[in-house]
Amino acid sequence: MRKTLTILAWLVATLAMVVVITLPVSLQVHLVTAVVFIFLMSIIKVFRLGGLWRLLLLALGTAIVLRYAYWRTTSTLPPIEQWGDFIPAFLLYLAELYCIMMLALSLFVVSSPMAPRKSRRLEPGAPVPSVDVFVPTYNEDYALLAGTLSAAKGMDYPADKLTVWLLDDGGTLEKRNSPNPDTAEAAQERYEQLSRLCAELDVRYLTRDRNEHAKAGNLNNGLANSTGDLVAVFDADHAPARDFLQETVPYYADDPKLFLVQTPHFFLNPDPLERNLRTFQRMPSENEMFYGVIQRGLDKWNAAFFCGSAALLSREALMTGNGFSGRSITEDCETAIDLHAHGWNSVYVDKPLIAGLQPATFASFIGQRTRWAQGMMQILLFSFPLFKRGLRVPQRICYLSSTLFWLFPFTRLIFLFAPFCYLFFNLEIFTASGGEFVAYTLTYVLVNLVMQNSLYGRWRWPWISELYEYIQSVHLAPAIISVFRNPSKPTFRVTAKDESVDEARLSELARPFYVIFLILVLALAFTAYKVITEPYRAEITLVVGGWNVFNLILAGCALGVVSERRESRASRRVTVDRRCEVLAPDGSWIKGTITDVSSGGVGIKLSGPGAGLVREATTRIRFVPLSAIPDNEIEVLLRNVAGSGKQVTLGARFKPEKVNDYRLMADLLYANSAVWDAQQRSRQVNIGVIGGTLHFLGLAVYQTGRGLGYFLRFAGGASSRRRVAEGN
């Protein structure tokens, strides 16, 4: 009876929604209704009303969105006989329908996400499963691997139950026997160097004969040579906190069908957009929306998926599913969808328990996103989620949302170039008056802004998603098309790690963005020309011109993204509070406090006078680590000595000489996950739709000027680098 009443309630609600959407009303009535709805939504958002109020906000917004979709379908398309107008108009219409469909899918996923799970710890006396830690590597350098392995080895877990493995695909037998003598020599040197490192850290070193199936093959080789009940996977540049296993292992005691505990990826360095726009310290990072909201939404439907690193997996589940899937180049999501289809469950723990590095250059960033986009398209083609046997209906919807998202480059480019159809070619691709545009399109845009800010405001500021999508679309669209032409063609390419930009320059991928910006400026000039010469069409011309101005603002801001600022440091400093002592020239030890740390150095505030300490001098610091490391001294180079008396501060660079130094550095930087959590929360502030819009406008104006300035300074150098890259 109760189920029947629920079904009837949904039918009544659906019928009411259809009536509201299709009800014929005047333009003025629709405009007034939309304004009232937006006002009510704003009240709910401003007062942060949750529960049913939050659902009411989404229902009001959905009604406006669907009414807009109905109006677009029935009233704005040109006649099909006018094929010159109809074809581009229909492409624009499909792009808008895609956005509305993705909004619907995202509302299903995140309208009521899983609340963050409480912190867990292994109970005294509880069974302790054995854990194998896999750190797959291909071309990462010694120092980066030493830090990650030291952090993994230092995790808080019984030593007899923990085995750390370095899975090295850069020293395979195939590479050591390469016919190219330089490749063979480099591989042999790497093999010997990493073997010694692992021996000194008490870590297992494992390579294989051939580089087959990329990362998935490397992980499966690790499975074949290990026996642990659980498998933790960390990318080479993802170092775990001491409490990673304490926070994740207990979930396996609750559910025998659990295959995955995934945690978020926290990054110590900014991505190219954050670095070049200087937003890293004050604006939420791009990945925080996915890990802060979307993964919790997926978790509600038992659809949180493996993200390639920072995860703990069940060996039993992996073996029933033939290990890590390797058909696509995104082996992580493919593995998750296969195991979910076999009835296994997943859990998402929304707490940063690893710290990693993002691509520092725009080219590496695009390379990483190309792999993600191509891999998700392969999954869409090979294992279409909507019809994937074994998945429950909510899981099908969740995976469909995750894969279809990566079609955004096509819609973003259509929105970018659509105004040109009218401004340059006089094509009527959107038959509506200025009043209809305000009543329907403008209110639709405002409703979208309010809904997105309500759902994601703490994790993504207004218009930032549009910027990220635009800067990726130019290069991702051809890559996605290549997948549709040959789904098996894309190959796994390792993202560059621990990069730095030693000098200011234009990215080698910058040219298309300047060309597009120039075309948009010409379109702006055409707008003014058409308003003057065709005053009888000024209304529609101004509407299309306004659309072009928005694209110009977006494109101008993108010029700042591809204008690479100089930054030699690979990772930013993380605030810490750790007692230490600094060796003075006279042999005494000066007490101090470590105030911040990065993978390269530390900041220290002395508690006493720093007499004799000078810039560019070498000294030693010692501190009491959280873990029991016998030798707690490390050599540093003083890069900065400021202040006098008892107000002396030091900036020092690590000079690691032995493996134990990497243990100390890892303990200092990676031990305490609470530091990362605090840093992340400090920038998760919802500045609202108006504040976010003003912030973006100011950012765009400044970055447009900076991007044009970089073009005047470095355009010749960028062309030279591009020619060299093409030659290689």
C-alpha positions in Angstrom: 0.0 0.0 0.0 2.8 2.4 1.0 4.7 1.7 -2.2 1.5 2.3 -4.3 0.9 5.6 -2.6 4.5 6.6 -3.3 4.1 5.7 -7.0 0.9 7.7 -7.2 2.5 10.7 -5.6 5.3 10.6 -8.2 2.8 10.3 -11.0 0.8 13.3 -9.7 4.0 15.3 -9.3 5.1 14.4 -12.8 1.7 15.4 -14.2 1.7 18.7 -12.4 5.2 19.4 -13.7 4.1 18.7 -17.3 1.1 21.0 -16.9 3.3 23.8 -15.6 5.9 23.3 -18.3 3.4 23.3 -21.2 0.8 25.8 -19.9 0.3 28.5 -22.5 0.9 31.9 -20.8 1.8 35.3 -22.0 5.4 36.5 -22.1 4.8 38.9 -19.2 3.3 36.1 -17.0 6.2 33.8 -17.7 8.7 36.6 -16.9 6.9 37.5 -13.6 6.7 33.8 -12.6 10.4 33.2 -13.4 11.4 36.3 -11.3 9.3 35.1 -8.4 10.8 31.6 -8.6 14.3 33.1 -8.7 13.5 35.3 -5.7 12.2 32.3 -3.7 15.3 30.3 -4.7 17.6 33.1 -3.6 15.8 33.3 -0.2 16.3 29.6 0.4 19.9 29.8 -0.6 20.8 33.0 1.4 19.3 31.5 4.6 20.9 28.1 3.9 17.7 26.2 4.4 18.2 22.5 4.0 16.0 19.4 3.8 12.7 19.9 2.0 13.6 23.6 1.4 16.6 22.5 -0.6 14.5 20.2 -2.7 12.0 23.0 -3.2 14.8 25.2 -4.5 15.8 22.5 -7.0 12.1 21.9 -8.0 11.5 25.6 -8.7 14.7 25.8 -10.7 13.9 22.6 -12.6 10.5 24.0 -13.6 12.1 27.1 -15.2 14.7 25.0 -16.9 12.2 22.6 -18.4 9.9 25.4 -19.5 12.8 26.9 -21.3 13.5 23.6 -23.0 9.9 23.4 -24.1 10.0 26.9 -25.4 13.2 26.2 -27.3 11.7 23.1 -28.8 8.4 24.5 -29.9 9.1 28.2 -30.7 12.7 29.0 -31.6 13.9 26.6 -34.4 13.8 27.9 -38.0 11.9 25.9 -40.6 13.6 22.8 -41.7 13.3 23.9 -45.3 15.7 26.7 -44.6 18.5 24.2 -44.2 21.2 26.9 -44.1 19.6 28.3 -40.9 18.3 25.0 -39.6 21.5 22.9 -39.5 23.5 25.3 -37.2 20.4 26.1 -35.3 19.8 22.4 -34.6 23.4 21.9 -33.5 23.0 24.7 -31.0 19.7 23.2 -29.9 21.3 19.8 -29.3 24.1 21.5 -27.3 21.6 23.1 -25.1 19.7 19.8 -24.7 22.9 18.1 -23.7 23.5 20.8 -21.0 19.9 20.3 -19.7 20.3 16.5 -19.7 23.6 16.8 -17.8 21.9 19.1 -15.3 19.2 16.5 -14.8 21.8 13.8 -14.3 23.8 15.9 -11.8 20.7 16.7 -9.8 20.0 13.0 -9.5 23.6 12.5 -8.3 24.1 15.4 -5.9 20.7 16.7 -4.9 21.1 14.9 -1.5 24.7 13.7 -1.2 26.0 11.3 1.4 27.0 13.2 4.6 30.8 13.1 5.3 31.6 9.9 7.1 33.0 10.1 10.7 36.7 9.4 11.3 37.4 5.8 11.8 40.2 3.9 13.7 41.1 0.2 13.9 39.6 -1.1 17.2 42.1 -2.7 19.6 41.9 -6.5 19.3 40.1 -6.4 16.0 41.4 -8.5 13.1 44.1 -6.7 11.2 44.1 -7.6 7.4 47.4 -7.7 5.6 47.9 -4.8 3.2 50.1 -4.5 0.1 50.9 -0.9 -0.9 51.4 -0.4 -4.7 53.3 2.6 -5.9 53.4 2.3 -9.7 56.1 4.3 -11.5 57.4 4.8 -15.0 59.6 7.9 -15.4 59.4 9.6 -12.0 62.7 10.7 -10.5 64.5 9.3 -7.4 63.7 12.1 -5.0 59.9 12.0 -5.7 59.8 8.2 -5.3 61.9 8.3 -2.1 59.4 10.7 -0.5 56.3 8.7 -1.5 57.9 5.4 -0.4 59.0 6.9 2.9 55.5 8.2 3.6 54.0 4.8 2.7 56.4 3.0 4.9 55.7 5.4 7.7 51.9 4.7 7.8 50.5 3.8 11.2 49.9 0.1 10.8 51.4 -3.2 12.2 54.7 -3.7 10.5 54.1 -7.4 10.0 50.9 -6.7 8.1 52.2 -4.0 5.8 54.3 -4.5 2.6 55.2 -1.6 0.4 56.0 -2.3 -3.3 57.6 -0.1 -5.9 56.2 -1.3 -9.2 58.7 0.1 -11.7 57.8 0.1 -15.4 60.8 2.3 -16.2 63.3 -0.5 -15.5 61.7 -3.5 -17.3 63.8 -6.1 -19.0 62.4 -4.9 -22.3 63.8 -1.4 -21.7 67.1 -2.6 -20.2 67.6 -4.6 -23.4 66.5 -1.9 -25.8 68.4 -1.7 -29.1 68.8 2.0 -28.3 71.9 2.1 -26.2 70.9 5.4 -24.4 67.5 3.9 -23.5 69.1 0.6 -22.3 71.7 2.5 -20.2 69.1 4.8 -18.6 66.9 1.8 -17.8 69.7 -0.2 -16.3 70.9 2.8 -14.2 67.3 3.3 -13.0 66.9 -0.4 -12.1 70.0 -0.4 -10.0 69.4 3.0 -8.3 65.8 2.2 -7.4 66.7 -1.4 -6.3 69.2 0.2 -3.8 66.6 2.7 -2.6 64.0 0.0 -1.9 66.5 -2.1 -0.1 67.4 0.8 2.2 63.8 1.7 2.9 62.8 -2.0 3.4 60.5 -1.8 0.4 60.0 -4.5 -2.3 61.2 -3.5 -5.7 59.3 -5.2 -8.6 59.6 -4.8 -12.3 58.5 -7.1 -15.2 59.7 -8.3 -18.6 57.6 -6.2 -20.9 55.7 -2.9 -20.7 52.3 -4.4 -21.5 48.9 -2.8 -20.8 50.5 0.3 -19.2 49.5 1.1 -15.6 46.8 -1.6 -15.4 49.4 -4.2 -16.5 51.9 -2.9 -13.9 49.3 -3.2 -11.1 48.3 -6.7 -12.2 51.9 -7.7 -12.1 52.0 -6.5 -8.5 48.8 -8.5 -7.7 50.4 -11.6 -9.2 53.5 -11.3 -6.9 51.8 -10.3 -3.6 49.4 -11.9 -1.2 47.9 -9.1 1.0 44.2 -9.1 1.8 43.9 -5.5 0.8 45.7 -3.4 -1.8 46.4 0.3 -1.4 47.3 2.2 -4.6 49.3 5.5 -4.6 50.5 7.3 -7.7 54.2 8.0 -7.6 53.5 11.6 -6.6 50.8 10.8 -4.1 52.2 10.4 -0.6 49.9 9.1 2.2 49.4 10.5 5.6 50.2 8.3 8.6 46.6 7.6 9.3 45.6 6.6 5.8 45.1 2.9 6.6 43.6 3.6 10.0 40.9 5.7 8.3 40.2 3.2 5.5 40.8 -0.4 6.6 38.0 -0.5 9.2 35.3 -0.3 6.5 36.2 -3.8 5.3 35.1 -5.3 8.6 31.6 -3.8 8.0 30.9 -5.2 4.5 32.2 -8.5 3.1 31.2 -7.3 -0.4 33.2 -4.1 -0.2 35.8 -3.7 -3.0 36.8 -0.1 -2.7 37.5 2.7 -0.2 38.3 5.8 -2.1 39.6 9.0 -0.6 40.1 12.5 -2.3 43.1 13.7 -4.0 44.6 16.7 -2.2 47.3 18.7 -4.1 50.3 20.6 -2.7 50.8 22.7 -5.9 48.4 24.7 -8.1 47.3 23.6 -11.5 48.2 25.9 -14.4 45.0 27.9 -14.1 45.4 28.4 -10.4 49.1 29.3 -10.7 48.8 31.7 -13.6 45.7 33.4 -12.3 47.1 33.3 -8.7 43.9 31.8 -7.2 45.4 28.8 -5.5 45.4 30.1 -1.9 42.0 31.8 -1.9 39.7 29.9 -4.3 38.6 26.2 -4.1 40.6 24.0 -6.5 38.9 22.5 -9.5 39.1 18.9 -8.1 37.4 19.9 -4.9 33.9 20.0 -6.5 34.3 16.4 -7.7 35.7 15.1 -4.4 33.7 17.4 -2.1 30.3 16.9 -3.7 30.0 14.6 -6.7 31.8 11.6 -5.1 29.6 12.0 -2.0 26.6 12.0 -4.4 27.9 8.9 -6.2 28.5 7.3 -2.8 24.9 7.6 -1.9 24.0 5.4 -4.9 26.9 2.9 -4.3 28.6 4.3 -7.4 31.7 6.1 -6.0 34.5 4.9 -8.3 38.2 4.2 -8.2 40.2 7.3 -9.1 43.5 5.6 -9.8 45.2 6.5 -6.5 44.5 7.2 -2.8 42.4 4.1 -2.6 42.2 0.8 -0.8 40.9 -2.2 -2.7 40.0 -5.8 -1.9 42.2 -8.4 -3.4 39.3 -10.9 -3.4 37.2 -8.6 -5.5 40.0 -7.7 -7.9 40.7 -11.4 -8.5 37.1 -12.2 -9.2 37.1 -9.4 -11.7 40.4 -10.5 -13.4 42.4 -7.8 -11.7 42.7 -4.2 -12.9 40.9 -3.6 -16.2 43.1 -2.5 -19.0 40.8 -2.2 -22.1 40.6 1.6 -21.7 43.3 4.0 -20.7 41.3 5.0 -17.6 41.8 1.7 -15.9 40.5 3.0 -12.6 36.9 3.9 -13.6 36.7 0.8 -15.8 37.8 -1.4 -12.9 35.1 0.1 -10.7 32.3 -0.2 -13.2 33.1 -3.9 -13.8 33.2 -4.7 -10.1 30.0 -2.8 -9.4 28.4 -4.8 -12.1 29.5 -8.0 -10.3 27.7 -6.9 -7.2 30.6 -5.4 -5.2 30.2 -2.2 -3.2 32.2 1.0 -2.7 32.7 3.6 0.0 34.0 7.2 -0.3 35.7 8.8 2.7 35.7 12.6 2.2 38.9 13.4 4.1 42.3 14.3 2.4 44.6 11.4 3.4 47.2 11.8 0.6 49.1 14.8 -0.8 50.0 14.9 -4.4 51.3 17.1 -7.3 49.3 18.4 -10.2 50.7 19.1 -13.7 52.5 22.4 -13.5 52.5 23.4 -17.2 49.5 24.0 -19.4 50.7 21.4 -21.9 51.0 18.7 -19.2 47.6 19.6 -17.9 46.0 19.2 -21.3 47.9 15.9 -21.7 46.4 14.6 -18.5 42.9 15.7 -19.4 43.2 14.2 -22.8 43.9 10.8 -21.3 40.9 11.2 -19.0 38.6 12.3 -21.8 39.7 9.6 -24.2 39.5 6.9 -21.5 36.0 7.9 -20.5 34.9 7.9 -24.1 36.3 4.3 -24.5 34.3 3.3 -21.4 31.2 4.9 -23.0 31.8 2.9 -26.2 33.0 -0.4 -24.7 30.7 -0.6 -21.7 27.8 1.8 -22.3 26.7 2.3 -18.7 23.0 2.6 -19.3 22.9 -1.0 -20.6 25.7 -2.5 -18.5 24.5 -5.8 -17.2 24.7 -6.2 -13.4 24.5 -2.5 -12.5 21.5 -1.2 -10.6 19.5 1.6 -12.2 21.0 4.4 -10.0 24.5 3.1 -10.8 23.7 3.2 -14.5 22.6 6.8 -14.2 25.7 7.8 -12.2 28.2 6.2 -14.5 26.3 7.7 -17.5 26.7 11.1 -15.9 30.4 10.5 -15.3 31.2 9.4 -18.9 28.9 11.8 -20.8 30.3 14.7 -19.0 33.5 14.5 -21.2 31.5 15.5 -24.3 31.5 19.0 -23.0 34.2 20.2 -25.5 31.7 20.0 -28.3 29.0 22.0 -26.6 31.5 24.6 -25.4 32.8 25.1 -28.9 29.3 25.4 -30.3 28.4 28.0 -27.8 31.6 29.8 -28.6 31.1 30.0 -32.4 27.3 30.2 -32.6 27.1 34.0 -32.5 29.3 34.1 -35.6 26.5 32.5 -37.7 24.4 35.7 -37.3 27.1 38.3 -37.0 29.2 37.2 -40.0 26.7 35.2 -42.1 23.3 36.6 -41.2 22.0 33.1 -40.4 18.9 33.0 -38.2 19.7 30.2 -35.8 17.6 31.3 -32.8 14.3 32.8 -33.8 13.3 35.0 -30.8 12.8 38.6 -30.0 14.8 40.5 -27.4 11.8 40.3 -25.0 11.6 36.6 -25.3 15.3 36.3 -24.8 15.0 38.2 -21.5 12.0 36.3 -20.4 13.2 32.8 -21.2 17.0 32.6 -21.9 18.2 35.2 -19.3 16.0 33.7 -16.5 17.2 30.2 -17.5 20.8 31.3 -17.1 20.1 33.0 -13.7 18.3 29.9 -12.5 21.2 27.8 -13.5 23.6 30.1 -11.6 21.5 29.9 -8.4 21.1 26.2 -8.6 24.8 25.5 -9.2 25.8 28.0 -6.5 23.4 26.3 -4.1 24.8 22.8 -4.9 28.5 23.6 -5.4 29.0 27.1 -4.0 31.7 26.2 -1.4 33.6 24.1 -3.9 33.3 26.0 -7.2 32.8 29.7 -7.7 30.6 31.1 -10.5 31.9 31.0 -14.1 35.1 29.1 -13.1 33.6 25.8 -14.6 33.0 27.6 -17.9 36.7 28.8 -17.9 38.0 25.3 -17.2 35.8 23.8 -19.9 36.8 26.4 -22.5 40.6 26.0 -21.9 40.3 22.3 -22.3 37.8 22.2 -25.2 40.1 23.6 -27.9 42.5 20.6 -27.5 40.2 17.9 -26.2 37.6 18.0 -29.0 40.0 16.5 -31.6 41.2 13.9 -29.1 37.7 12.8 -28.5 36.9 12.6 -32.2 39.9 10.3 -32.6 38.4 7.9 -30.1 35.1 7.7 -32.0 37.1 7.1 -35.2 39.2 4.3 -33.6 38.2 3.4 -30.0 41.3 1.2 -29.5 43.9 3.8 -30.7 44.5 5.9 -27.6 47.5 4.8 -25.5 48.3 5.5 -21.9 50.7 8.4 -21.4 52.2 9.2 -18.1 51.5 12.7 -16.8 54.7 14.7 -16.1 55.5 14.9 -12.4 57.4 17.4 -10.3 57.7 20.0 -13.1 58.6 23.6 -12.7 58.4 26.7 -14.9 61.8 28.3 -14.6 61.0 31.4 -16.7 57.9 33.3 -17.7 56.7 32.3 -21.2 53.8 31.5 -23.4 52.6 27.9 -23.5 53.4 26.0 -26.6 49.6 25.4 -26.9 48.7 29.0 -26.7 48.2 29.9 -30.4 44.6 28.8 -30.8 43.5 30.9 -27.9 44.9 34.1 -29.4 43.4 33.3 -32.8 39.9 32.8 -31.1 40.3 36.0 -29.1 41.1 37.9 -32.3 38.0 36.5 -34.1 35.8 37.4 -31.1 37.2 41.0 -31.2 36.3 41.2 -34.9 32.8 39.9 -34.1 32.5 42.7 -31.5 33.4 45.2 -34.2 30.8 43.5 -36.6 28.2 43.9 -33.8 28.7 47.7 -33.7 28.7 47.8 -37.5 25.4 46.0 -37.8 23.7 48.1 -35.1 24.6 51.2 -37.1 23.9 49.9 -40.6 20.8 47.8 -39.7 19.0 49.7 -36.9 15.8 47.8 -37.6 17.5 44.6 -36.4 19.4 46.3 -33.5 17.5 44.3 -30.9 18.5 40.9 -32.0 22.0 42.2 -32.9 22.6 43.5 -29.4 21.4 40.2 -27.9 23.8 38.2 -30.1 26.5 40.7 -29.5 26.0 40.4 -25.7 26.5 36.6 -26.1 29.7 37.3 -28.1 30.9 39.7 -25.3 30.5 37.0 -22.7 32.6 34.6 -24.9 35.2 37.4 -25.3 35.4 37.8 -21.5 36.0 34.1 -21.2 38.5 34.0 -24.0 40.4 37.0 -22.5 40.7 35.3 -19.2 42.0 32.2 -20.9 44.9 34.2 -22.3 46.1 34.6 -18.7 45.9 30.8 -18.3 48.3 30.1 -21.2 50.6 32.9 -20.1 52.9 30.8 -17.9 54.2 32.7 -14.8 57.7 31.9 -13.6 57.7 29.6 -10.6 60.6 27.3 -9.8 59.1 25.7 -6.7 57.1 22.5 -7.6 55.0 22.6 -4.5 53.6 25.3 -2.2 54.4 25.5 1.5 52.0 23.8 3.9 51.5 25.4 7.3 52.8 23.2 10.2 53.7 23.8 13.8 56.7 21.6 14.7 59.5 22.2 17.2 63.1 22.0 15.9 66.6 23.1 16.6 69.0 24.8 14.2 72.8 24.3 14.4 74.6 27.6 14.9 78.2 28.2 13.6 79.6 28.0 17.1 78.2 24.4 17.5 75.3 25.3 19.7 71.7 24.4 18.9 69.1 27.3 18.6 65.5 26.3 19.4 62.9 27.2 16.9 59.6 26.2 15.3 59.0 25.0 11.8 56.1 27.1 10.5 55.8 25.8 7.0 57.2 23.1 4.8 57.2 22.0 1.1 58.8 19.1 -0.7 61.9 21.3 -1.2 62.3 23.2 2.1 61.1 24.7 5.3 60.4 28.0 7.0 61.6 28.3 10.6 61.0 30.9 13.3 63.8 30.9 15.9 63.1 31.2 19.6 66.5 32.8 20.3 69.0 35.0 18.5 70.3 33.6 15.2 73.8 35.1 15.5 76.1 33.8 12.7 73.4 32.4 10.5 73.8 33.8 7.1 72.2 33.4 3.7 73.6 30.7 1.4 75.3 29.0 4.4 74.8 25.2 5.0 73.7 24.0 8.4 71.7 21.3 10.0 68.3 21.1 11.7 66.9 18.5 13.9 63.4 17.9 15.2 61.4 15.3 17.1 59.4 13.4 14.5 56.0 11.9 15.0 57.5 8.5 14.0 60.5 6.9 15.7 63.3 7.8 13.3 66.6 7.4 15.1 68.7 9.9 13.2 66.6 13.1 13.3 69.0 15.6 11.7 69.0 16.8 8.1 71.3 19.2 6.3 69.8 22.4 4.8 70.9 25.4 2.8 69.8 28.7 4.3 68.2 30.7 1.4 66.8 33.5 3.5 67.7 34.9 7.0 65.5 37.8 8.1 65.0 39.8 11.3 67.2 40.2 14.4 67.2 39.4 18.1 64.5 37.0 18.9 62.5 37.7 15.7 64.7 35.8 13.3 63.0 33.7 10.5 64.8 31.3 8.2 64.0 30.0 4.8 65.9 26.8 4.1 66.2 24.3 1.3 66.6 20.6 2.1 69.9 19.0 1.0 69.1 15.2 1.3 72.1 13.0 1.1 70.9 9.7 2.4 67.7 7.7 2.5 67.0 8.6 6.1 66.8 12.2 5.0 63.8 11.4 2.9 62.2 9.6 5.8 62.5 12.8 7.9 61.2 15.0 5.0 58.2 12.7 4.5 57.4 12.6 8.2 57.5 16.4 8.3 55.4 17.0 5.2 53.0 14.1 5.0 52.5 12.8 8.5 49.5 15.0 9.6 46.5 14.9 7.3 44.7 17.4 9.6 47.0 20.1 8.1 45.7 19.4 4.6 42.1 19.3 5.7 42.5 22.7 7.4 44.1 24.2 4.3 41.4 22.9 2.1 38.6 24.2 4.3 40.1 27.6 4.6 39.4 28.3 0.9 36.0 26.6 0.7 34.0 29.7 1.0 30.8 30.5 -1.0 31.1 34.0 -2.2 27.7 33.9 -3.9 26.5 34.5 -7.5 27.0 38.3 -7.4 30.3 38.2 -5.6 31.5 35.4 -7.9 30.5 37.2 -11.0 32.2 40.5 -10.0 35.3 38.5 -9.0 35.4 36.8 -12.4 34.9 40.0 -14.3 37.8 41.6 -12.5 39.9 38.5 -13.0 39.1 38.4 -16.8 39.9 42.1 -17.3 43.3 41.8 -15.7 44.2 38.5 -17.3 43.3 39.7 -20.7 45.8 42.6 -20.4 48.4 40.2 -19.0 47.9 37.7 -21.7 48.2 40.3 -24.4 51.4 41.6 -22.7 52.9 38.1 -22.7 52.0 37.8 -26.4 54.0 40.9 -27.3 56.9 39.7 -25.2 57.1 36.0 -26.0 55.2 35.2 -29.2 58.4 34.6 -31.1 59.8 32.3 -28.4 56.5 30.3 -28.3 56.7 29.7 -32.0 60.2 28.4 -31.8 59.3 26.0 -29.0 56.4 24.8 -31.0 58.5 24.1 -34.0 61.0 22.2 -31.9 58.2 20.1 -30.3 56.7 19.3 -33.7 60.2 18.3 -35.0 60.6 15.9 -32.1 
